[in-house]
Each structure stands twice: as structure tokens, then as C-alpha cells.
Amino acid sequence: MKTEKCPSCEGTLRIPHPPKFSPEDKYEKYRRELKRMSEKKG
């Protein structure tokens, strides 16, 4: 799906499973910051 909203209920889409683990994760820092920011909002 290339949309950001559900076609049936118009809700936001979320990935149902976490990304595969990699010891050489280049984006770990950014994911942690996003998670920290979303926890502060909610």
C-alpha cells in the first residue's frame, strides 16, 4: 500500500510487525527518537 490512510475506515496505517533485527542497524538512532517523541505526545 502506498497510501497513509486505510481505504475502508480512513484511519492511519501502521506496520503490524517490527523490522528485522540487524546488528549493523543504520537507523536505530532515528527509530528510538521517533518512539520517544510518540510516547511524549500520547
PQR file of N, CA, C, O and H, with PARSE charges and radii, in Angstrom:
ATOM      1  N   MET A   1       0.833  -1.176   0.000 -0.4000 1.5000
ATOM      2  CA  MET A   1       0.000   0.000   0.000 -0.0000 2.0000
ATOM      3  C   MET A   1       0.882   1.245   0.000  0.5500 1.7000
ATOM      4  O   MET A   1       1.850   1.340   0.754 -0.5500 1.4000
ATOM      5  N   LYS A   2       0.543   2.151  -0.820 -0.4000 1.5000
ATOM      6  CA  LYS A   2       1.336   3.371  -0.895 -0.0000 2.0000
ATOM      7  C   LYS A   2       0.583   4.570  -0.334  0.5500 1.7000
ATOM      8  O   LYS A   2       0.995   5.713  -0.534 -0.5500 1.4000
ATOM      9  H   LYS A   2      -0.244   2.074  -1.432  0.4000 1.0000
ATOM     10  N   THR A   3      -0.508   4.315   0.360 -0.4000 1.5000
ATOM     11  CA  THR A   3      -1.259   5.406   0.951 -0.0000 2.0000
ATOM     12  C   THR A   3      -0.969   5.467   2.446  0.5500 1.7000
ATOM     13  O   THR A   3      -0.443   4.511   3.017 -0.5500 1.4000
ATOM     14  H   THR A   3      -0.843   3.387   0.522  0.4000 1.0000
ATOM     15  N   GLU A   4      -1.303   6.564   3.071 -0.4000 1.5000
ATOM     16  CA  GLU A   4      -1.080   6.723   4.507 -0.0000 2.0000
ATOM     17  C   GLU A   4      -2.352   6.503   5.302  0.5500 1.7000
ATOM     18  O   GLU A   4      -2.325   6.507   6.533 -0.5500 1.4000
ATOM     19  H   GLU A   4      -1.731   7.341   2.608  0.4000 1.0000
ATOM     20  N   LYS A   5      -3.486   6.309   4.599 -0.4000 1.5000
ATOM     21  CA  LYS A   5      -4.762   6.095   5.273 -0.0000 2.0000
ATOM     22  C   LYS A   5      -5.395   4.799   4.802  0.5500 1.7000
ATOM     23  O   LYS A   5      -5.208   4.385   3.657 -0.5500 1.4000
ATOM     24  H   LYS A   5      -3.508   6.306   3.599  0.4000 1.0000
ATOM     25  N   CYS A   6      -6.134   4.169   5.677 -0.4000 1.5000
ATOM     26  CA  CYS A   6      -6.861   2.949   5.354 -0.0000 2.0000
ATOM     27  C   CYS A   6      -7.969   3.283   4.354  0.5500 1.7000
ATOM     28  O   CYS A   6      -8.720   4.233   4.574 -0.5500 1.4000
ATOM     29  H   CYS A   6      -6.285   4.505   6.607  0.4000 1.0000
ATOM     30  N   PRO A   7      -8.088   2.525   3.263 -0.5600 1.5000
ATOM     31  CA  PRO A   7      -9.120   2.833   2.274  0.2800 2.0000
ATOM     32  C   PRO A   7     -10.539   2.602   2.795  0.5500 1.7000
ATOM     33  O   PRO A   7     -11.475   3.211   2.277 -0.5500 1.4000
ATOM     34  N   SER A   8     -10.731   1.743   3.800 -0.4000 1.5000
ATOM     35  CA  SER A   8     -12.092   1.484   4.268 -0.0000 2.0000
ATOM     36  C   SER A   8     -12.514   2.360   5.446  0.5500 1.7000
ATOM     37  O   SER A   8     -13.667   2.790   5.502 -0.5500 1.4000
ATOM     38  H   SER A   8      -9.970   1.248   4.221  0.4000 1.0000
ATOM     39  N   CYS A   9     -11.600   2.637   6.397 -0.4000 1.5000
ATOM     40  CA  CYS A   9     -12.017   3.405   7.576 -0.0000 2.0000
ATOM     41  C   CYS A   9     -11.346   4.775   7.681  0.5500 1.7000
ATOM     42  O   CYS A   9     -11.659   5.546   8.588 -0.5500 1.4000
ATOM     43  H   CYS A   9     -10.664   2.288   6.351  0.4000 1.0000
ATOM     44  N   GLU A  10     -10.431   5.083   6.766 -0.4000 1.5000
ATOM     45  CA  GLU A  10      -9.718   6.369   6.742 -0.0000 2.0000
ATOM     46  C   GLU A  10      -8.785   6.576   7.941  0.5500 1.7000
ATOM     47  O   GLU A  10      -8.346   7.699   8.186 -0.5500 1.4000
ATOM     48  H   GLU A  10     -10.177   4.456   6.029  0.4000 1.0000
ATOM     49  N   GLY A  11      -8.480   5.520   8.683 -0.4000 1.5000
ATOM     50  CA  GLY A  11      -7.545   5.615   9.809 -0.0000 2.0000
ATOM     51  C   GLY A  11      -6.109   5.560   9.305  0.5500 1.7000
ATOM     52  O   GLY A  11      -5.861   5.178   8.161 -0.5500 1.4000
ATOM     53  H   GLY A  11      -8.837   4.607   8.484  0.4000 1.0000
ATOM     54  N   THR A  12      -5.164   5.944  10.162 -0.4000 1.5000
ATOM     55  CA  THR A  12      -3.754   5.907   9.764 -0.0000 2.0000
ATOM     56  C   THR A  12      -3.267   4.466   9.729  0.5500 1.7000
ATOM     57  O   THR A  12      -3.700   3.639  10.530 -0.5500 1.4000
ATOM     58  H   THR A  12      -5.365   6.254  11.091  0.4000 1.0000
ATOM     59  N   LEU A  13      -2.367   4.170   8.802 -0.4000 1.5000
ATOM     60  CA  LEU A  13      -1.818   2.826   8.656 -0.0000 2.0000
ATOM     61  C   LEU A  13      -0.600   2.644   9.552  0.5500 1.7000
ATOM     62  O   LEU A  13       0.184   3.571   9.753 -0.5500 1.4000
ATOM     63  H   LEU A  13      -2.015   4.842   8.152  0.4000 1.0000
ATOM     64  N   ARG A  14      -0.456   1.446  10.083 -0.4000 1.5000
ATOM     65  CA  ARG A  14       0.701   1.098  10.905 -0.0000 2.0000
ATOM     66  C   ARG A  14       1.245  -0.234  10.413  0.5500 1.7000
ATOM     67  O   ARG A  14       0.489  -1.080   9.936 -0.5500 1.4000
ATOM     68  H   ARG A  14      -1.092   0.692   9.920  0.4000 1.0000
ATOM     69  N   ILE A  15       2.538  -0.420  10.527 -0.4000 1.5000
ATOM     70  CA  ILE A  15       3.155  -1.684  10.160 -0.0000 2.0000
ATOM     71  C   ILE A  15       2.892  -2.667  11.302  0.5500 1.7000
ATOM     72  O   ILE A  15       3.224  -2.362  12.447 -0.5500 1.4000
ATOM     73  H   ILE A  15       3.152   0.268  10.915  0.4000 1.0000
ATOM     74  N   PRO A  16       2.306  -3.835  11.027 -0.5600 1.5000
ATOM     75  CA  PRO A  16       1.903  -4.749  12.092  0.2800 2.0000
ATOM     76  C   PRO A  16       3.044  -5.518  12.752  0.5500 1.7000
ATOM     77  O   PRO A  16       2.825  -6.181  13.766 -0.5500 1.4000
ATOM     78  N   HIS A  17       4.236  -5.448  12.209 -0.4000 1.5000
ATOM     79  CA  HIS A  17       5.352  -6.190  12.797 -0.0000 2.0000
ATOM     80  C   HIS A  17       6.616  -5.340  12.787  0.5500 1.7000
ATOM     81  O   HIS A  17       6.753  -4.453  11.944 -0.5500 1.4000
ATOM     82  H   HIS A  17       4.414  -4.909  11.385  0.4000 1.0000
ATOM     83  N   PRO A  18       7.545  -5.598  13.713 -0.5600 1.5000
ATOM     84  CA  PRO A  18       8.776  -4.811  13.762  0.2800 2.0000
ATOM     85  C   PRO A  18       9.711  -5.174  12.605  0.5500 1.7000
ATOM     86  O   PRO A  18       9.579  -6.249  12.019 -0.5500 1.4000
ATOM     87  N   PRO A  19      10.654  -4.289  12.273 -0.5600 1.5000
ATOM     88  CA  PRO A  19      11.615  -4.614  11.211  0.2800 2.0000
ATOM     89  C   PRO A  19      12.529  -5.745  11.653  0.5500 1.7000
ATOM     90  O   PRO A  19      12.677  -5.997  12.849 -0.5500 1.4000
ATOM     91  N   LYS A  20      13.141  -6.422  10.695 -0.4000 1.5000
ATOM     92  CA  LYS A  20      14.071  -7.497  11.017 -0.0000 2.0000
ATOM     93  C   LYS A  20      15.262  -6.944  11.790  0.5500 1.7000
ATOM     94  O   LYS A  20      15.717  -5.829  11.534 -0.5500 1.4000
ATOM     95  H   LYS A  20      13.020  -6.217   9.724  0.4000 1.0000
ATOM     96  N   PHE A  21      15.762  -7.736  12.737 -0.4000 1.5000
ATOM     97  CA  PHE A  21      16.899  -7.307  13.544 -0.0000 2.0000
ATOM     98  C   PHE A  21      18.183  -7.391  12.725  0.5500 1.7000
ATOM     99  O   PHE A  21      18.400  -8.347  11.980 -0.5500 1.4000
ATOM    100  H   PHE A  21      15.392  -8.641  12.945  0.4000 1.0000
ATOM    101  N   SER A  22      19.020  -6.382  12.875 -0.4000 1.5000
ATOM    102  CA  SER A  22      20.338  -6.384  12.250 -0.0000 2.0000
ATOM    103  C   SER A  22      21.318  -5.744  13.221  0.5500 1.7000
ATOM    104  O   SER A  22      21.060  -4.642  13.705 -0.5500 1.4000
ATOM    105  H   SER A  22      18.843  -5.606  13.480  0.4000 1.0000
ATOM    106  N   PRO A  23      22.438  -6.400  13.522 -0.5600 1.5000
ATOM    107  CA  PRO A  23      23.422  -5.791  14.419  0.2800 2.0000
ATOM    108  C   PRO A  23      24.048  -4.530  13.827  0.5500 1.7000
ATOM    109  O   PRO A  23      24.612  -3.714  14.557 -0.5500 1.4000
ATOM    110  N   GLU A  24      23.951  -4.370  12.522 -0.4000 1.5000
ATOM    111  CA  GLU A  24      24.512  -3.198  11.855 -0.0000 2.0000
ATOM    112  C   GLU A  24      23.388  -2.239  11.452  0.5500 1.7000
ATOM    113  O   GLU A  24      23.377  -1.724  10.335 -0.5500 1.4000
ATOM    114  H   GLU A  24      23.493  -5.032  11.929  0.4000 1.0000
ATOM    115  N   ASP A  25      22.449  -2.005  12.362 -0.4000 1.5000
ATOM    116  CA  ASP A  25      21.288  -1.167  12.097 -0.0000 2.0000
ATOM    117  C   ASP A  25      21.701   0.290  11.954  0.5500 1.7000
ATOM    118  O   ASP A  25      22.206   0.894  12.900 -0.5500 1.4000
ATOM    119  H   ASP A  25      22.458  -2.424  13.270  0.4000 1.0000
ATOM    120  N   LYS A  26      21.485   0.852  10.768 -0.4000 1.5000
ATOM    121  CA  LYS A  26      21.876   2.236  10.486 -0.0000 2.0000
ATOM    122  C   LYS A  26      20.859   3.237  11.009  0.5500 1.7000
ATOM    123  O   LYS A  26      21.194   4.401  11.225 -0.5500 1.4000
ATOM    124  H   LYS A  26      21.074   0.361  10.000  0.4000 1.0000
ATOM    125  N   TYR A  27      19.613   2.799  11.216 -0.4000 1.5000
ATOM    126  CA  TYR A  27      18.534   3.722  11.544 -0.0000 2.0000
ATOM    127  C   TYR A  27      18.017   3.568  12.978  0.5500 1.7000
ATOM    128  O   TYR A  27      16.973   4.120  13.324 -0.5500 1.4000
ATOM    129  H   TYR A  27      19.341   1.853  11.040  0.4000 1.0000
ATOM    130  N   GLU A  28      18.736   2.829  13.798 -0.4000 1.5000
ATOM    131  CA  GLU A  28      18.310   2.592  15.178 -0.0000 2.0000
ATOM    132  C   GLU A  28      18.128   3.901  15.940  0.5500 1.7000
ATOM    133  O   GLU A  28      17.149   4.069  16.668 -0.5500 1.4000
ATOM    134  H   GLU A  28      19.585   2.381  13.517  0.4000 1.0000
ATOM    135  N   LYS A  29      19.054   4.810  15.775 -0.4000 1.5000
ATOM    136  CA  LYS A  29      19.006   6.100  16.462 -0.0000 2.0000
ATOM    137  C   LYS A  29      17.723   6.862  16.124  0.5500 1.7000
ATOM    138  O   LYS A  29      17.093   7.445  17.006 -0.5500 1.4000
ATOM    139  H   LYS A  29      19.848   4.674  15.183  0.4000 1.0000
ATOM    140  N   TYR A  30      17.341   6.854  14.854 -0.4000 1.5000
ATOM    141  CA  TYR A  30      16.159   7.586  14.417 -0.0000 2.0000
ATOM    142  C   TYR A  30      14.874   6.920  14.916  0.5500 1.7000
ATOM    143  O   TYR A  30      13.935   7.606  15.321 -0.5500 1.4000
ATOM    144  H   TYR A  30      17.853   6.380  14.138  0.4000 1.0000
ATOM    145  N   ARG A  31      14.832   5.574  14.887 -0.4000 1.5000
ATOM    146  CA  ARG A  31      13.656   4.857  15.369 -0.0000 2.0000
ATOM    147  C   ARG A  31      13.430   5.108  16.851  0.5500 1.7000
ATOM    148  O   ARG A  31      12.295   5.302  17.287 -0.5500 1.4000
ATOM    149  H   ARG A  31      15.595   5.017  14.558  0.4000 1.0000
ATOM    150  N   ARG A  32      14.512   5.103  17.627 -0.4000 1.5000
ATOM    151  CA  ARG A  32      14.391   5.358  19.063 -0.0000 2.0000
ATOM    152  C   ARG A  32      13.887   6.766  19.330  0.5500 1.7000
ATOM    153  O   ARG A  32      13.059   6.969  20.218 -0.5500 1.4000
ATOM    154  H   ARG A  32      15.434   4.945  17.273  0.4000 1.0000
ATOM    155  N   GLU A  33      14.376   7.738  18.576 -0.4000 1.5000
ATOM    156  CA  GLU A  33      13.941   9.121  18.747 -0.0000 2.0000
ATOM    157  C   GLU A  33      12.456   9.263  18.391  0.5500 1.7000
ATOM    158  O   GLU A  33      11.716   9.946  19.099 -0.5500 1.4000
ATOM    159  H   GLU A  33      15.049   7.573  17.855  0.4000 1.0000
ATOM    160  N   LEU A  34      12.015   8.621  17.297 -0.4000 1.5000
ATOM    161  CA  LEU A  34      10.604   8.660  16.925 -0.0000 2.0000
ATOM    162  C   LEU A  34       9.736   8.039  18.007  0.5500 1.7000
ATOM    163  O   LEU A  34       8.682   8.577  18.346 -0.5500 1.4000
ATOM    164  H   LEU A  34      12.616   8.066  16.723  0.4000 1.0000
ATOM    165  N   LYS A  35      10.174   6.912  18.549 -0.4000 1.5000
ATOM    166  CA  LYS A  35       9.412   6.255  19.602 -0.0000 2.0000
ATOM    167  C   LYS A  35       9.330   7.151  20.837  0.5500 1.7000
ATOM    168  O   LYS A  35       8.269   7.276  21.449 -0.5500 1.4000
ATOM    169  H   LYS A  35      11.030   6.475  18.273  0.4000 1.0000
ATOM    170  N   ARG A  36      10.437   7.767  21.196 -0.4000 1.5000
ATOM    171  CA  ARG A  36      10.477   8.660  22.362 -0.0000 2.0000
ATOM    172  C   ARG A  36       9.523   9.843  22.142  0.5500 1.7000
ATOM    173  O   ARG A  36       8.808  10.241  23.062 -0.5500 1.4000
ATOM    174  H   ARG A  36      11.299   7.666  20.699  0.4000 1.0000
ATOM    175  N   MET A  37       9.512  10.393  20.948 -0.4000 1.5000
ATOM    176  CA  MET A  37       8.645  11.523  20.643 -0.0000 2.0000
ATOM    177  C   MET A  37       7.173  11.117  20.692  0.5500 1.7000
ATOM    178  O   MET A  37       6.341  11.872  21.196 -0.5500 1.4000
ATOM    179  H   MET A  37      10.093  10.069  20.201  0.4000 1.0000
ATOM    180  N   SER A  38       6.844   9.928  20.170 -0.4000 1.5000
ATOM    181  CA  SER A  38       5.448   9.488  20.164 -0.0000 2.0000
ATOM    182  C   SER A  38       4.963   9.186  21.577  0.5500 1.7000
ATOM    183  O   SER A  38       3.783   9.379  21.870 -0.5500 1.4000
ATOM    184  H   SER A  38       7.520   9.316  19.761  0.4000 1.0000
ATOM    185  N   GLU A  39       5.838   8.718  22.457 -0.4000 1.5000
ATOM    186  CA  GLU A  39       5.447   8.451  23.837 -0.0000 2.0000
ATOM    187  C   GLU A  39       5.172   9.742  24.589  0.5500 1.7000
ATOM    188  O   GLU A  39       4.296   9.774  25.453 -0.5500 1.4000
ATOM    189  H   GLU A  39       6.797   8.561  22.219  0.4000 1.0000
ATOM    190  N   LYS A  40       5.895  10.799  24.282 -0.4000 1.5000
ATOM    191  CA  LYS A  40       5.680  12.096  24.926 -0.0000 2.0000
ATOM    192  C   LYS A  40       4.343  12.697  24.511  0.5500 1.7000
ATOM    193  O   LYS A  40       3.658  13.320  25.323 -0.5500 1.4000
ATOM    194  H   LYS A  40       6.607  10.774  23.580  0.4000 1.0000
ATOM    195  N   LYS A  41       3.966  12.507  23.227 -0.4000 1.5000
ATOM    196  CA  LYS A  41       2.706  13.056  22.721 -0.0000 2.0000
ATOM    197  C   LYS A  41       1.499  12.376  23.375  0.5500 1.7000
ATOM    198  O   LYS A  41       0.555  13.043  23.798 -0.5500 1.4000
ATOM    199  H   LYS A  41       4.522  12.001  22.568  0.4000 1.0000
ATOM    200  N   GLY A  42       1.541  11.047  23.451 -0.4000 1.5000
ATOM    201  CA  GLY A  42       0.388  10.258  23.854 -0.0000 2.0000
ATOM    202  C   GLY A  42       0.185  10.200  25.282  0.5500 1.7000
ATOM    203  O   GLY A  42      -0.760   9.562  25.746 -0.5500 1.4000
ATOM    204  H   GLY A  42       2.308  10.505  23.107  0.4000 1.0000
TER
END
